[in-house]
Amino acid sequence: MKKLSWLNQVVFFLNIVLTVLTFLAYVLPFLAPKLFPILSVLTLLMPLFFILNGLFFIYWAFQLKKQVLLSGFVLLLGITFITKFYKYSKVELPETEGDFTVMSYNVRLFNLFNWIPNPKVTHNIRTFINDKNPDILCIQEYSKSAKVDLRVYKYKFILMLGKQIKTGQAIFSKFPIVDSGNIEFPNSNNNAVYADIKKGKDTIRVYNIHLQSIKITPDVDEINQDLNEINQQKSTQIFHRISRAFKAQQVQAALIKNHKKQCHFPILICGDMNNSAFSFVYRNIKGTLNDTFEEAGEGFGTTYNFKYYPARIDYIFSDKNIKVKSFSTFPEFKNSDHFPIMTRLELEY
């Protein structure tokens, strides 16, 4: 191998820096955010790290340089993470009589304050839900003020919180709800609700969760403008704000984890986690449950309308004895800052 040129020396140095950051991101899902709150931000960048490592791999492979081994090793080590980022093939199992569908959707108060300049947003959301016709529907950031008619659902549990602006979590079901309740999050306007749903002879516990927001705008152009205008102190404040949100999410995740331990029914968890699939929070809430996107999804599974970046922060987790038969995201349906997700399931006996 020839000695590296000065350009390749610079590129290799950047490659090494990226390798260190990627290894840190690999370890962070196993470390509580309270221990390393600032570093936890790296988990949000894991998809970018995969892409950059892939580009370095191609760069060195094209030149037949031994440095290709570094990026190759990093990608090989993270192979178990890749399916959380991108799925190559979609699963679509045949429908059977026992199938049921579940949708999760953060509707952003049904555009109550006209964030999207379209007066038909509420109508569009209602029409979409009626068209997809899920058997169980979990809505985050629900608003009664929008007066959305979902009378097709005979059973529902809605919890509204807030003083000036009422926002809620809602579970709608075509099957009877035999019990319901909520999990209070300390010092937060976010919360989780649950409903025990009777389907035939079986009972399923459905959680609808909405974890602490990290308050990142979906418009990357706006972020770039802000970064050009702010100083280093303001940038540090943003990182601290995100790390505080991650610490709050850790507490919230622990409450959900402990609550579901007391449940003896098959479990479904739906909702907006406001965190990536590479995070400590994701790992703790998911536990041994299936991520329905990993089981049957395709592509990036993007659920948040963040320009140029495939952010997946909304999830449906299912019990091991519930077969995942299909999974869909709807990135073309831009009537909130989130996209709806939907899965078709079957209880296995």
C-alpha positions in Angstrom: 0.0 0.0 0.0 1.3 3.4 -0.9 1.7 6.1 1.7 -1.4 8.2 2.1 -1.5 11.6 0.3 -2.1 14.7 2.4 -5.7 14.7 1.3 -6.2 11.1 2.3 -4.5 11.7 5.6 -7.1 14.4 6.3 -9.9 12.1 5.2 -8.6 9.3 7.4 -8.4 11.6 10.4 -12.1 12.5 9.9 -12.9 8.8 9.4 -11.3 8.1 12.8 -13.3 10.9 14.5 -16.5 9.5 13.0 -15.5 6.0 14.2 -15.1 7.2 17.8 -18.5 9.0 17.6 -20.2 6.0 16.1 -18.8 3.7 18.8 -20.1 6.1 21.4 -23.5 6.0 19.8 -23.5 2.2 19.8 -22.9 2.1 23.6 -25.3 4.9 24.6 -28.5 2.8 24.2 -27.2 0.7 27.2 -26.4 3.8 29.4 -29.0 5.9 31.2 -29.2 9.5 29.8 -28.8 10.8 33.4 -25.2 9.5 33.3 -24.2 11.2 30.0 -27.1 13.6 29.0 -25.1 15.6 26.5 -23.6 12.5 24.8 -27.1 11.0 24.5 -27.8 13.5 21.7 -25.5 11.3 19.5 -28.2 8.6 19.3 -30.3 11.1 17.2 -27.5 11.1 14.7 -27.1 7.4 14.3 -28.7 7.2 10.8 -26.3 10.0 9.7 -23.4 8.0 11.1 -24.4 5.0 9.1 -24.5 7.0 5.9 -21.2 8.7 6.5 -19.5 5.4 7.4 -20.9 3.9 4.2 -19.5 6.8 2.2 -16.0 6.4 3.8 -16.2 2.6 3.0 -16.9 3.4 -0.6 -14.2 6.1 -0.7 -11.5 3.7 0.5 -12.7 0.7 -1.4 -12.6 2.6 -4.6 -8.9 3.4 -4.0 -8.2 -0.2 -2.8 -6.8 1.2 0.5 -6.6 -0.8 3.7 -8.3 2.0 5.6 -11.5 0.5 4.2 -11.3 -2.1 7.0 -12.0 0.6 9.6 -15.4 1.6 8.1 -16.2 -2.0 7.2 -15.6 -3.0 10.9 -17.8 -0.2 12.1 -20.6 -1.1 9.8 -20.3 -4.8 10.6 -20.4 -4.1 14.3 -23.6 -2.0 13.9 -25.4 -4.5 11.7 -28.0 -5.2 14.4 -28.8 -1.4 14.5 -29.3 -1.1 10.7 -32.7 -2.8 10.6 -33.9 -0.1 13.0 -32.8 2.5 10.5 -33.7 0.9 7.1 -35.7 -2.2 6.0 -35.0 -3.6 2.5 -38.1 -5.8 2.1 -41.7 -5.4 3.2 -43.7 -8.2 4.8 -47.3 -8.6 3.7 -48.8 -11.8 5.1 -52.3 -13.1 3.9 -55.3 -11.8 5.8 -57.2 -14.1 8.0 -60.4 -13.8 10.0 -58.6 -13.1 13.3 -56.6 -10.1 12.0 -57.0 -6.7 13.5 -55.4 -3.3 12.6 -53.9 -0.7 14.9 -53.0 2.9 13.9 -51.0 5.4 15.9 -51.0 9.1 15.0 -49.8 12.3 16.6 -52.4 14.8 15.0 -50.9 17.9 16.5 -54.2 19.1 17.9 -55.8 18.6 14.5 -53.9 21.8 13.3 -56.0 23.8 15.9 -53.6 26.8 15.6 -53.2 26.6 11.8 -49.5 25.6 11.8 -50.3 24.2 8.3 -51.9 26.8 6.1 -54.7 24.5 5.0 -58.3 24.8 6.3 -59.0 21.2 5.3 -56.5 19.5 7.6 -59.1 18.4 10.2 -61.3 17.1 7.4 -58.3 15.3 5.7 -57.3 13.6 9.0 -60.9 12.4 9.6 -61.2 11.2 6.0 -57.9 9.4 6.2 -58.8 7.6 9.4 -62.2 6.6 8.1 -60.6 5.3 4.9 -58.0 3.2 6.6 -60.6 2.2 9.2 -58.2 0.7 11.9 -59.8 -1.4 14.6 -57.8 0.3 17.3 -56.7 4.0 17.0 -54.3 5.7 19.3 -54.0 9.5 18.9 -51.5 11.7 20.6 -52.0 15.5 21.0 -55.8 15.0 20.7 -58.0 18.0 20.9 -61.7 18.1 21.6 -61.8 21.6 20.3 -61.4 20.3 16.7 -64.7 18.4 17.2 -63.6 15.5 15.0 -66.4 13.0 14.5 -65.1 9.5 15.1 -68.5 7.9 15.8 -67.5 4.7 14.0 -65.7 3.8 17.3 -68.2 2.7 19.9 -65.6 2.5 22.6 -63.0 5.1 23.6 -60.9 6.4 26.4 -59.7 10.0 26.3 -57.6 11.9 28.9 -57.4 15.7 28.5 -54.8 17.7 30.4 -53.7 21.3 30.5 -55.0 24.6 31.7 -55.1 27.2 28.8 -54.5 24.7 26.0 -56.2 21.3 26.5 -54.4 18.4 24.9 -54.9 14.7 25.3 -54.2 11.1 24.7 -57.0 9.1 23.1 -57.7 5.4 22.5 -60.5 4.5 20.2 -61.6 0.9 19.7 -64.2 -1.1 17.8 -63.8 -3.8 20.5 -65.1 -3.3 24.1 -62.9 -1.4 26.6 -63.2 -3.2 29.9 -60.7 -1.1 31.9 -58.7 2.0 31.4 -56.4 4.4 33.2 -53.3 6.6 32.9 -49.7 6.9 34.0 -48.8 10.3 35.3 -45.4 11.8 34.4 -43.9 14.1 37.1 -43.3 17.7 36.2 -44.6 17.2 32.6 -47.6 17.9 30.4 -46.9 14.6 28.7 -48.5 11.3 29.8 -49.5 7.8 28.9 -52.9 6.2 28.9 -53.9 2.6 28.6 -57.0 0.5 27.9 -57.8 -3.2 28.3 -59.6 -4.2 25.2 -61.7 -7.3 24.9 -61.3 -9.0 21.5 -63.3 -12.2 21.4 -62.2 -14.3 24.3 -58.9 -12.4 24.7 -58.0 -9.2 26.4 -55.2 -6.9 25.1 -53.6 -4.1 27.0 -53.0 -1.1 24.8 -50.8 1.7 25.9 -50.8 5.1 24.2 -47.7 7.1 25.2 -46.4 10.6 24.5 -42.9 11.2 25.9 -41.2 14.5 26.6 -40.6 16.6 23.5 -37.1 17.7 22.6 -38.6 20.7 20.8 -36.8 20.5 17.5 -38.4 22.3 14.6 -39.2 20.1 11.6 -37.9 22.7 9.2 -34.2 22.2 8.7 -33.9 25.5 6.8 -35.1 27.3 10.0 -32.5 25.4 12.0 -29.7 26.5 9.6 -30.9 30.1 9.9 -30.9 29.8 13.7 -27.4 28.3 13.7 -26.1 31.2 11.6 -27.6 33.7 14.0 -26.8 32.2 17.4 -23.5 32.2 19.3 -21.8 29.3 21.0 -23.6 29.9 24.3 -27.0 29.6 22.7 -25.9 26.5 20.9 -24.9 24.9 24.2 -28.3 25.9 25.7 -30.0 23.9 22.9 -27.9 20.8 23.7 -28.7 21.2 27.4 -32.4 21.5 26.6 -32.3 18.3 24.6 -30.4 16.5 27.3 -32.9 17.6 29.9 -35.7 16.2 27.8 -33.8 12.9 27.5 -33.4 12.7 31.3 -37.2 13.3 31.7 -37.8 10.6 29.1 -35.7 8.2 31.2 -38.0 8.7 34.2 -41.1 8.4 32.0 -39.8 5.2 30.4 -39.1 3.7 33.8 -42.7 4.4 34.9 -44.1 2.7 31.7 -41.7 -0.2 32.1 -42.7 -0.8 35.7 -46.4 -0.4 34.9 -46.5 -3.0 32.1 -44.7 -5.5 34.4 -47.9 -5.7 36.4 -50.0 -6.5 33.3 -50.8 -10.2 32.5 -52.4 -9.5 29.1 -50.7 -9.4 25.7 -49.4 -5.8 25.3 -49.4 -3.2 22.5 -47.6 0.1 23.0 -48.3 2.9 20.5 -47.2 6.4 20.5 -44.8 9.3 20.0 -41.6 8.6 21.9 -39.8 11.7 20.7 -36.6 9.7 20.5 -34.8 7.4 18.1 -34.8 3.6 17.9 -31.1 3.8 19.0 -31.8 5.3 22.4 -31.8 4.0 26.0 -35.5 5.1 26.2 -36.5 3.0 23.2 -34.6 0.0 24.5 -36.3 0.2 27.9 -39.8 0.7 26.7 -39.6 -1.9 23.9 -38.1 -4.6 26.2 -38.9 -8.0 24.7 -41.7 -6.6 22.5 -41.6 -6.6 18.7 -41.0 -3.4 16.8 -43.7 -3.7 14.1 -41.6 -1.7 11.7 -38.7 -4.0 12.1 -40.9 -7.0 11.7 -42.8 -6.0 8.6 -41.9 -2.4 7.5 -40.0 -1.1 4.5 -37.6 1.7 3.8 -36.7 4.3 6.4 -40.1 4.1 8.2 -40.0 7.9 8.6 -42.7 9.1 11.1 -41.7 12.8 11.6 -41.8 15.4 8.9 -38.2 16.6 9.3 -36.8 17.8 6.0 -34.0 15.8 4.5 -33.6 13.5 7.5 -35.5 10.1 8.0 -36.6 10.6 11.6 -38.5 7.6 13.1 -39.8 8.6 16.6 -43.3 7.0 16.5 -43.7 3.3 17.2 -46.1 0.4 17.6 -44.6 -2.4 19.8 -46.4 -5.7 20.0 -46.3 -8.7 22.3 -44.3 -11.8 21.2 -47.5 -13.8 20.9 -49.0 -11.3 18.5 -48.0 -12.0 14.9 -47.0 -8.9 12.9 -48.6 -9.4 9.4 -48.0 -6.0 7.8 -46.8 -2.4 8.6 -47.3 0.8 6.8 -46.1 4.4 7.1 -47.8 7.3 5.2 -45.1 10.0 4.6 -47.2 11.4 1.8 -50.0 12.3 4.2 -48.7 15.7 5.5 -51.4 17.0 7.8 -49.4 17.1 11.0 -45.7 17.3 11.9 -46.0 13.5 12.3 -47.0 10.8 9.9 -49.5 8.1 10.8 -48.3 4.5 11.2 -50.5 1.4 10.9 -50.0 -2.4 11.5 -52.1 -5.5 10.9 -51.8 -8.1 13.7 -53.0 -11.5 14.7 -53.1 -13.0 18.2 -51.3 -16.4 18.3 -52.4 -19.0 20.7 
